[in-house]
Amino acid sequence: MDKKKLSERDICTKFITPAIQKAGWDIQSQVREELSFTAGRILVRGRLHARGKQRRADYVLSYQKNQPIAIIEAKDNKHSLGDGMQQALAYSDALDAPFVFSSNGDGFLFHDRTGLGDKTETELSLDEFPSPAILWARYCQWKGLDSAAQETVEQPYYDDGSGRTPRYYQANAINRTVEAVARGQDRILLVMATGTGKTYTAFQIIWRLWKARQKKRILFLADRNILVDQTKSNDFKPFGDAMTKVSKRKIEKSYEIYLSLYQAVTGSEEEKNIYKQFSPDFFDLVVIDECHRGSAAEDSAWREILDYFSSATHVGLTATPKETKDVSNIDYFGEPVYTYSLKQGIEDGFLAPYKVIRVDLDKDLQGWRPEKGQLDKDGKLIEDRIYNAKDFDKTLVLKQRTETVAATVTRFMEQTDPYQKTIIFCENIDHAERMRQALVNLNPKRIAENRKYVMRITGDENEGKAELDNFINPEERYPVIATTSKLMTTGVDAQTCKLIVLDQSIRSMTEFKQIIGRGTRINDDYKKHWFTIMDFKKATELFADPAFDGDPVKVYVPKEGEDVVPPDEIEGGTGDEPGDYDPIEPEGGWDTDDTGGAGGWDDDDTEYKPREKFVVDDVEVTVIAERVQYLGPDGKLITEKLRDYSKKKLTEQFASLDDFLRRWSESDRKQAVIDELAELGIPWEALTEEVERKTGKHAGPFDLVCHVAYGQPPLSRKERAENVKKRNYFARYEGQARQVLETLLDKYADAGIEEVEDIKVLQLDPFRQFGTLPELVSAFGGKDGYLKAVNDLESEIYSQNA
């Protein structure tokens, strides 16, 4: 047998798998081959989307299910023993596996990240692959786990038999937390981006510790009734009769798992501190969901509970740890044992990316000053000063400003999807109500269909709050638009929210991340793969803050004369109970009392006095022009010209036109080259639009590269197709074969090269009128003949530049 002629898969089957099996690894339960552990980043293309490449490991070895400890990267025998090592090390970073192997079938290169071996890297023969017991013992030594701790760590995950397993980052978070508890760590912080499954992660942590009897009585604290109820009926359901929800201020001490709204165990002085009916050592473990909302502050209600149960292990879960000079999650819990960021979630394809539309209003940028002696609509003398964006909807209401925002949102929805779930974040409750009224008046047909098309969902109004469940339920069409101020900033699982409108001044990075998190969930069933942020208050400038870690697909600011809807967005273009909500003060303090008036405390700090507010209804407010910004592959917004940026990125990839033409011609799939450049940050849709605007040519990616990077005159796809026809290229074919190729050329002219390269297109009209897929392929002498004919056609299409 000549190993050099074997494929990578043959090397795996004939050499690597037998070697690890011989070492004692159970192929069925401990070894997973070709494991894809990410979903592939969602690439947004106008109104369409595609998935980028998944990350896939050749072998992942686990001592027991969901506890990976080793990675093997395989190469064919034309490669050296260690050629796969760097790739395997990258996978080990993600999967938290310290033992890394590379193999070409001759043996293994072993990289030990624990530092416990004699050398970091060692060459092993095929017979020297280490057994599960050897690697597990070294793993436990590295982690500092004694025999008692190992018993806890080896407690299996909950398995409902459905095949559901944690995502890789959830397993990392669960394993690290269980290991920390097993070692005796009593304050633990987990940071996981909104939408990444913190509650499911918490369940598995609690389940394993409870089943191991490491923790026998557990308290799970959350800050919203809806979160407690969802947790009890969904992720925590397997706890069954061992679980109870603390409600109506009654304590039953016969349960083991307690779920509680933190307000339910605190209250006014005379009724407060129901938690003191428990002894201080009653609970072994307290898990605090959304712990940034108060537990870090020494004088918070949560902190009182935690201090009372100080002997228990405390695990904090948050997407946004709060770190200010007054409040620190890390001071209380310590450094996070694991962090999974919004940026990483988007990169892995588990969270939805987003586009940003920045809308600047004239009065926001230029300010507004009343005329001398001017009265507001109620006859009050308006204080003479310059009012700007910080004042609007707080100390000064310009009614036409609200109407302009509402009209802009309405126009965007009408041109994209009028039934996309939308949250509009307003300055305060009064602003949310005025926004609701403006939207109602601008959408009479939608309101006639259902009066709940627009609803105000705020903490003070029970009917609106009662619709919160319907808003977040993907199966309920109404409400479509929710106007709010603070109520929906956190803890609202809006899986199908596709539009977030920011008409609120946001100074807190914590609050900003929470608001953005309302749209990051993906829902394939309802075609929710990305979302749009429409920003009227420059809140998205926080993207530039180093503390923000999630990158937008692009930021669009309409130019003069352009619509607020990006060109690629146009159709056809490519319930809490009253009193349960207790808003936590944002960083920098409140600048509104959330009822509409900004103000401050009196000199004695005993009374809050709202500042007088003026309402003006005859001042015109308009949208003015600004610039377009795009997101580069490094996560930073591009401020240079789109054409210059694209040229720089393309010439970095291809030093000359010949380099590009060589790469293009050698590629079996031209779409693969296009996708690679998209992943590098080339904004194809915007570039197509700009070149068409300047040259009148709707060029494909090939011509865009040649024109923008190397100064070649562009040809449209239709021109290229016509040139092929003029050269009588199809004369060499006849019958079905000629029909297929002529139709493929027409497909290219209309839709691009992707249509040509997908053999499945032969199953669609008009091809299926010519015959079945097997019949059409046989007209070329088989699949290989068909693929060669397609490749020849592509060469003919691009022959002018070749």
N, C-alpha and C positions, 0 to 999 in steps of 0.2 A: 504494500500500500504506500503510495506517495502522498505524504501528508501535505505537501505543498499544493496539491491539486484539490484538497478538500475545502469545502466552504466553512465559514465560521460555525454554522449550525451543525455540520458534520463533526467538527472539532468538539463541540459541546456534547453531542450525543455519544461519540465514540471514546472520548478521553476524560473530559472534565466531570460529567455526571457520574461515570463509574468510579472515579477517584474519590469524590465526596461521599458517594454511597458506601464505598469500601471503608471510609473513615468512620462510619457509624451514623451518618445523617439520614433521617427518614425522608425520603423523596416526597412522600405524600403530605406530611404534616410540617416539616421543617424547611423545605426548599421550595422557593417560587422562582420560576424561570420567566425571562422576558417580562418583568413586572413594570408596567407603566404606572408611575406613582403621581404624576400630575395630569391635568386635563388638557393642557395646551392653551396658551394665552389666546384670548379672543381678540382677533384682529378686525377692527371696524372699517368697513368700506362703504361710505355713504349710508344707505339704509340697509346694507347687507353686512354680514359678518362671516368670518371663517375662523377655524381653530389653527393655532400654530402647532409646532411639534411638541409631543408629549416627551417627558423625560422617562427613559426606560432603562432599567438595570438588567443585565443578562441573568444574574443570579442574586437573590436576596436570601440569606440564611438566618433563620430565627431559632432561638433555643426553644421558645414556644410561641404560639400564634400571637402576632402583633408585637413581638419583641425582637426586632431585627438586631443582629450583632455582627454580621459579616456580609461583605459585598464581593462578588466575583465579576470581573469584566473579561469577556472572552474576545480573542482575535483569531483570525485564521493563521495558518502556520507560515505564511509569508511575512508575518510580523514577528518582532522579537518578543521575548517573554514578558517584558515590562511595558510594551507599547500601550496597553490599556490602563496603566496605573493612574495617570492623572485624571482620566475620566472617572475611574472608580472612586478616587478620593473625593471628587466633586459630589458623587452620589452619596458617599458616606457622610459628607457634611450635612446633606439634606435628611438622610434617614437615621442619623444618630448612631451609626454602626461603626465601632472603632477598629474592626479587623477587615483589612482590605487586600484583595488578591487580584492579580492579573495573570492570564494564562493564554498561551498559544497552542496548548495541547502537549507540549514537551515537559511541562511542570508548572510551578507556580512561583510568582514573585509575591512575597507576603510582606505587607506593610502593617506594623503594629502601632496604632495611635495611642495606646495606653502608656507607653514608656516603660513597661514592666519587663520587656524582653531584653536580651543581650544587645540586639541591634534593632534599629527601626525597620530596615528592610532586609529580608533574607530570601534566598532562592531555595525552593523545596522541590523534591521530585514528586511525581504523581502519587507515590505511595506514602508521602510524608504529610499529606493534608491533615490538619489537626481535627480531633473529634469534637462533638458538641460539648462534652464534659470538660475538656481542656479549655476551650474558648470561654465557656460559661464561668468556670472557676476564675479565670483571669479577668473576665468582665466584672465579676462581683468584687474581686480584690481591688480593681481599679476604681469602682464606685464606692468602696468602703462599706460593703454590705456583709455583716456577720451572718452566722447561720440562722439566727432568728429573723433578721431582716430579709434574708433570702426567701424564707417561707412566705412572707408578705408579698414580695416582688413576684414570686412564682404563682400567685393567685391569678387564675385566668380572667379574661374579660367576660362580660355578659354576652351571650350569643343567643339570639332569638330564633335561630334556625333559618332565617330568611337569606342568609349570605351577606348581610350588611356588615361591613368592617369599617373601622375608623380610617379616615384619610391619614396619610403619613404624618402630617404635622399634629393631628389630634393624638395619634399614638405617641409621638414624641412628648407632647404635653402631659399625657396621662402617665407614661412611664417615668418621666422625670419627677413628677409630683409624688407618685407612689414611692419611688426610691427615696425622695427627700424625707417623706413621712417615716418610712421604714428606718431611716438613719437617725430619726429623732428630731428632725428640724420642725419647729413649731410655728413658724411664720413663713408663708409661701405665697408668692405672687406669680400669676400667669397672665401674660398679655397676649390677647388674640383679637384680631381685627373683627369688627362687626360683620356678621354673616358667615363666620367660619365655624360655628357650632360649639360655642362655649358651654351651653347647657348640656349637650350630649357628652362633651368632654368631662364636665363636672359629674355627670351620672356615672360614667365608667370609673372615675377616680373613687367616688363614694362606694360604688358597688364592690370594687376589688378590696378596698380597705375594710368594708363591712363584712364581706364574706370571709376575709382572712381573720376576722375578729380583732384586727388591729384597732379599729374604731367601732364601738358598739352603738353609740347614740350620737346622732348627727343632726345639726341644725343648718338648714339652707335658707339664707336670707336674700330677699329681692326687694326692689323698690316700687314695683307695680303689681297690682292685683292680677292683671292679665298675664304677667310673666309667671306668677306663682301658679295660676290655674293651668296655663299651657304646660308648664313644667310637670305638674302633677298628673295631667291626663296624657301627656305624650312621652317625653324622654324618661321620666321617673316612674312610669307605670309599672315596670317589673317589680318594684318594691311592694306593691300590693297592699295587703292588710298591715304591713309593718310601718306604713307611712300615714301621716295625717297632716292636714293644714291647720295652723293655728288661726282661729277665727272667733269672733264674738267675745274676745277676751277671756276665753275659757281654756284651761290647761288640763290635758289628760296625759298622765305620766306613764301610760302603759305601752306607748309606741317607741319605735327606735329611730325612725326618720321623720323629722319635723320640717315642714315648709312654712315659711312665714314672711308676710309683708313686714318690713321693719317697723312701719307705723303701727302694726297690730300688737306689738309688744312694748310700745312706749305710748305716751299720751300726756295729758295734763297732770299736774302734780298730785292731785287727789286720786287719779285712777292709773297713774303711770306705773311703768316698770312691772308690768305683768310677768316679765321674764324672771323676776325675783321669786316667783312661786316655785321656780326650779332652784335647786341648790347650785352653788357656783361650779361644782364639779360634775353636774349632771351630764353635760355634753363632752364627748371626746374630740369632736371635730365640728368646727363652724365654717361653712363655705359662704362667702359674701359675693353675690353677683353684682356686676357694675360697681365695684368697690370704689371707683373714683368719685362716686356721688356722695361721699361723706365720711367713710370709715377712716380716711387718712387724717381728718381734722380732729384735733384733740378734744374739742368741745362739741362734737357732733353726737346726735342720738345713736348712730351706729356704734360710735366709739364707746359709749356708755355700756352697750351690750357686750362688746368685745372685751372691755375691761372687766366686766362682771364674770364672763366666762374665760378669763385669762389663762386658766390651766389647760384649756382645750387647744388643739392645733387649729390655726386659722389659715384658710386658703382664700386669697382674694382673686377674683376674676374681673378683668376689664379689657376694653379695647383701647382705652385712653388713660393711662396712669397719670394722675395729677401731680405735677411737680411745680410748686411755687414757693416763694419765701415763707408762706404760712402753712401750706399743706403739702404733704409728701407721702405718696403711697410707698415709696422705696424706704423712707425712714421707718415706716411701720413694719412693712412686710420683708424688707430686704430686696436685693436685686432680683428681677424676675428669674425663675428657674427656666423659663422658656418664653420666647417672643415669636409670634407669627404676625407679620405686619400686613397692612393693607397693600403695600407695594408688592410684597411677595405673593399675596393671595391673587392679585391681578396677574402677575407674571406666570403663576402656576395655572391660571385659568379657572380657579375656584371662585373668584369674585369678578363682578362686572366692571369693565373699564367705563370711562365716561368722557363725553365731550363737554366743553364749557363754552357758553355763549355769554360774552360780556356786553351789557347794554348800558350805555352812558346817557343820562338825561341832562338836558341843558342846565336846569336849575341846580342839579346836584353838583355839577362841575363849576358853574359860574356863580352860584349863590343867588339869593334873592333878598332885596331890601325893600321894606314898605315905604310908600310915599309919606311925606310928613303929615301926621294926623290921620293916617289911614286906619279905618275900623275893620274888624273882622265881620263875619256874617252875623254874629250875635251882638254886634254893636260895641264890642270892646276895643279899646285903643291898643293897636299892636305895638309892642315894644320896638323902638327904632334901633335896629342893628342888622348886620348881615346874617341871614340864615342859610345854612348849607345842609349837606346830606346828614350830618349828625343830628340836626334839629328836626328834620322832616318826619312826621307821624309821631313825634314826641311832644315838642313844644310848639311846633307849627304843622298844621295839616293843610296841604295844598290838594284840594279834592281832585283837580285835574291830573295831578301826579299819580294818584291811585288809579284813575281811569286809564291813563296812558300805560301803566304797568299791566293792568288787566287786559287792555286791548292788545298789547304785545304778546302776552301769554296766549290769548285766544287765537290770534293770527297764527302763531307757531303751531298750536294744536290742530287747527283746521287744516293746515298744510302738511302735517305729518300724521297724527292720529288723534282725533278728538276724544277718544275714549281711553287714552293712556292715563294710568293713575298718576296723579300730580299732587305734590305737597307744596304749598306756598308759605314760606316762613316770614311772618310779619313782625313788626316791632313790638306789638302789644295786642291785647284782646280787641281794643277799639279799632285798631288798624285792620285786624283780621276780619272784623265784621264789615268794615267799609269795603274791603277787598271782596268779600263775599257778595255784597250788594252790587258792586261794579261788574263782577263776572256774571251774576244773574241777569243783569240788564243787557249784557253783551251776547248772551247765549239763549235767547228766548225759545228757539226751537228745541234745544237740548233740555231746557227746563220744562217745556211742555211735554216732552217725552217722559221725564221723571224729575220731580221737584228736588230730588236729592242729587242731581248732577253736581251741584256745588254745595258743600256743607262747611260751616265753621266748626272745627273740632278743637275746643279750648277747655281749660280746666274748670271754667265757671258755668258751663252750659250743658245740662244733662242730655238734651236731645242730640246735640252734636257728638258728645262723648259716646252715646249709645250706638252711634254709627261707626265707631272706630273699628270694631270687629268686622263689619261689612267692608270697610275700606281696605283692610289688610287681607281679606279673604279673596284669593285669586278667582274664585268661582262667582263672586258677586260683582256685577258691573258697576253698581252705584254704592256709595258716592264715587265720582270720578275725580273731582278736584276737592282737596281739603285745604282750607285756610287755617292757619294755626299760629301760635307764637312760641310757647315753650313746651306744650304738652307732648308733641310728637318728636322732640329732639332725640330721645333715647328710648330703647326698649320696644320700639314698634317694628315688628317683623313684616315690613311691606315688600313682599317678594316681587310684586309686579309693578312697583313704582318706577316709572320711566322718565319722569320729569321732576326735578327739584328746583324750585324758584326761590332765590334768596333776595328778599326785599327787607332784610334785617341787618343792622350793623352788628357784626360778630367780631369780638376782640379776643375771645377765648379759643385757643387751639383745641382744647378738650371739646368744647361745644361744637366747633367747626367739624372736627372729625366725626362726632356723633351724628351731626346732621347729614354729612356726606354718606355715612353708613346706612342711612335709610334707603339708599338706592343700590347698594353694592351686591345684593343677592341676585343669583341667577335662577331663572325658572324656564327650563327648556320647553315644558308643556305649553307655556303661554308666550313663548318666543321673546322672553326677556333675557337679553344677552349683554346689553349695555344701556346706559341711561344718559340723560342730558342734564346739565346744571345751567340754569339761566340766572345770571348774577346782575342785580341792579345796584348793589351797594359796595362793589369792589371787595366783597368778602373773599373772593377767590385769589386775591393777592396773597392770602395765607399759604397758597401752594408753594410760594417761594421761600417760606419759612423752613429752616432745616429740620424743625420738629415735625413737619408733615412728610409722610412717606408714601403717598399714593399718587401716581402720576396720571394726569388726564391724557386722553387720546390726542386732543388738540383744543386750543382755546380760540374761539372765533369772535371777533368784534366787528360788527358790520361797518363797511366803508360808507362814505357818503353816497346816498342813492340806493344802497343795497338793502334788501329785506333782512329782518332779524333772523329769518330761517336760513341756515347755511344751504348753499346750492345743492349739496349732496343729501340734504334732508327732505327735499320736496318730493312729494309722491311721484313715482316714476323715475326719480333719480336713484344713478347707480348709488271689653269696656271697663275702664276704671270706675270704682265706686266713688261718690262725692267725698272729697277730703283725702283721697288716697295719694294724690300727687303732691309732692313736696319739692318744689324746684330748688336745686342747690345753687347757691350764689356763684355766678361765673367769676373767673379770674378777673381782677380789676374792679370787682364790685358791680352791683346793679346800676344801670343808668335809666331804668324805667321801673315803675311800680306794676307793670304789666296790665294796667287798666287804661293806660293812654297818656298819663302825664308824667314827665320827668320831674324830679325834685330832689329833696335831700332831707336829712335829719336836722332838727332844730339844735340850738346851742347846747342843750342838755342831753342830746341823744335820746330823748324820750318820746318824741312824736315825729312821724314822717309827714312832711308837708309837700303835697304835689305842687309842682310849678305850674303857673297858669299856662294854659294851652290856647292857641289861636287857630281858628279855622277860616281859611280863605278859599272861595270857590270860583274866582274869576281870573286866576293866573294861569296862562297857558304853559304847559310842560310838554316838551318834545324830545324825541330820541335824536341824538347827534352822532356824528361819525367818529370812528376810532380805527385802530389798526388791527390787523389779524396776527395772532401768535400761534405757533405750532409747537408741539412737544417733540423734542429730540430724543434719540435713543438713550441719552444719559439722564433723562427725566427732567431736563431743564427746558424752559420755554425759549423758543427761538425768536429773537427780535430782529435778526437780519432778514433781508429779502428772501422770499421763498425760493426763487430761482437760484440765488447765490448759494443758499444753504444746500439745495439739492445738488448743485454742481460740485460743491466741496465734498459731499458725502459720496457721490458717484465716482469722482476721480480718486478718492481715497481707496475705493474698492477696485477700480480698474484704472491703471496708470495711463492707458492710451485707448483709443478707439479700437485698435487691433486686439487688445486684451479683452475688451468687452465682446467683440465679435467672435473671438475664439471661444470664450466661455459660453456665449449664446449658442453657437453652432454645435459645440460638443455636448450640450445638455440634451438628454433624451426628452425632458419635459421643460419647455420654456416657462411654464407657469411656476416651476420650482425656483427659477432665477428671479421672477417677479416677486414671489413670496419672500425670498431671502432678502431682497432689497426693501420690501415693506417692513420686515422685522428690524432692519437697520435704521428705519425712521423715514424712508422716502414716502411722502404723502401723495400717493398717486392721484387721488381724486382732485385735490387742490391744484396739483401741478398740471393735470389735464386741462382743468378749467382755465388756468392762467395762460397756457400755451395756445389754447383755442381762442381766447380773447385777443391775443396779440397776433396770431397768424391765421386765424380762421380755420385751422386744421384740428379736427378731433382725432388726435393721434393716439396710438396704443403705446404701451410701456416701452417697447423697443425703440420707437421713434422719439419718444420723450427723452430717453437716455442719450441717443445719438445727437439730438438737437440741443438739449440743455447742457450736457457735459462736453460735447465735442464740436458744436457749431454746425452740425449737418442739417440741411433743410428737411423739415419733417414731412412725412406723407401720412395721410389719413389711412385707416384700415380699408376704406372703400377704394381709395386710389391704389393701394397695393393689390387688392383683389382684382381690380380692372386690369392692372398691368399683367397679372398672371394670365388672365383670359386673352389679352391681346397677343401674348406669345404662343397661343394655341397649345398650351401645355398639356391639355387633356386629350390631345389626339392620340397619345400612346395607349389610352385606355378605351374600353368599350363596355357596353351593357351596364350591369349593376355597378361595377367598379367605377365607371365614369360618373354615373348618377350620384354615387356616394361622395366622390371627391368634389364634384361641382357644388353639391349642397354643403359640404364642409367648408368650402371657400366662402359661400354666402353666409354661413354661420359665423365664420371669422370676421367678415366685414361688419356684421351686425353686433356681435357680442364679444369678440376677442378670442385670443388663442386658447383659453381654457376650454371653450366648447369643442375645439378641434381635437384636443388631446385626451378627452374622456371618452373611452370606447362605449360607455353606457349611452352616449348620445344616439347611437344606432337603434336604441329601443324606443326613441321618441319620434313624433312627427317632425318632418315628413319622411324620415328614413324608413319607418316601419311600413310605409306604403310601398316601398321598393322590395321588401322581403323581411324575414326574421333576422335577428342578429347573427345566428350561425350561417344563414344563407349569404348574408352580405359579406361576412368575413371570408367565407369560402370562395367568394368571387375574386379574392386576392391571393388564393392559394393557401389560406389559413391565417391564423392570428399574426404570425411573424411577418407574413407578406403584407397584411393590412397595416401593421405598425410601421413597416418600412415605407409604404406608400404615403402614410401621413407624415413621416419624417421628411420624405422627399418633397412633399407639398409645402411644408414649413420652410425648407431650404429655398424653394422657388419664391415663396412670398417675400423672403428677406434677401433675395439674391442681389438686388440693386446695391446693397451696402456690403455684401459679403466679400 
